[in-house]
Amino acid sequence: MKKQIRGFEMAFEDTGGVGVPLLPIHGYPLDRTLWAEQRRGLANVARVIAPDLRGFGESSLPTGAVTMDTYADDVNALLDTLGVKTAVVAGLSMGGYIAFAFYRKYPERVRALIFANTKAGADSPEGKKGRDDSAMLAREKGAVAIAERMLPKMLTPKTATERPSVAASVNAMMSRQSVDGIVAALLAMRNRPDSTPTLAQISVPTLVITGAEDNLIPPKESELMRDGIRGAKLATIPGAAHLSNVDQPEAFNRAVQDFLKSLP
Ligand code: MLT
């Protein structure tokens, strides 16, 4: 489905139904198909509304600078358009950075939070330099070169060797993203604020998820988030790297399902 919001066309998936609205926000450099196994596995307990962020998947990229607030405003407008008042907001990696921004701007809309394979801190100076290098690589060599660099960090070596079709589909997802969308996201991540002070302000039920083998954003970051957010629960998924929902969809979905059931 597509809706015209805030001057561009936003593509999204909506499973409908009467369950609690669940808004999963994809990471970088990905799109809504990241959540295919969650749509399948969670549609019986939630109304899954999965957007393509501006510049990714089938969503267009209007001109102008992009920040985490821009993405947050976009998904807020999507909820408006769909007449959805409150949702469980979930974000993987960059999606988590956006979930922080969304919570700061629209706390009244957040029924609960799920932070998967993400972190509160901002980019270090070396991290910022890495963003600049990646932006140059994207401009010079295209999304395929970015995908090649990212793929080994996304899934466990076991998934890569034993489920080659899964690795191929993640590689294809990254390779088909537009260079402009990738560069905009790199800049947005580079300039994102430190969300550490937000942790103590979160007053909704929160689930933090990590992959035991996530080397891109190590489990230590998720433990810090769990410790900083009042009452937060942490699920560490064995046999999962950065895309824990793709590496281990059943364990990921079970953690989300148990969390949704526990909501007041
Ligand atoms: C992501 O998976 O969304 C990004 O790799 C996160 C990051 O680079 O900070």
Residues whose N, C-alpha, C, O or C-beta is under 5 A from the ligand:
A	BS01	MLT	G27 Y28 L92 S93 M94 G95
